[in-house]
Amino acid sequence: MPNRRASLFVRLCMQNAGKLSKKKREQFPALTDDEITMLEEAIQEALAEFDEA
């Protein structure tokens, strides 16, 4: 995924407590549901570590 798309994905997840809304998922048709779930989990872990610091 190009950097700009990855950055958008992260920003959209961060705006929604680490989850990508169903409506926003349409912006990433190349990703499977499993791939989106894995990315969301990684973002949630990063956010949790940031909050602990």
N, C-alpha and C positions, 0 to 999 in steps of 0.2 A: 504494500500500500504506500503510495507517495506520502511524503512528510506532511504536506498540507492536509490530506485526507485524514491521516492519523491524528494530527493536531485537532482537527475538527471533531473527530470521534471522541477524543479525550475531553475536550471542552463541553461537548453535549452531555457526556456522562457526568461530568463534574457539576453541571447545572441541575442534575436530577439525582443527586445523592448516589452517584456511582452506577446508575442504570441508564441505558439508552431507551428512550420512550418508543412505543410501537410506531408512532408516526415518524420519528427520526430514523428508525431502522430502514425505512424506504430509501433513505439517502445512501445506503450501503448495500446495494443488491448483490455485490460480489461476495459478501460474507455470509456464511451459513449461520444458523441459530447457535450452533455449538461454538463457532468461532467468536461470535458476539458475546456469548456467555463467558468464555475464557478471558476475553479482553476486559469485560466488565469486572470480573473477579480480580484481575490484576490491578485495575484502577482502584477498586475498593480497598485492596490491601495497601496500595501506595497511600491512599487518603488516610487510612487508619494509622499507618506509621507516621505520617506527617502530623496528625492530630496528637499523637503520643509525645512528640518531640517538644 
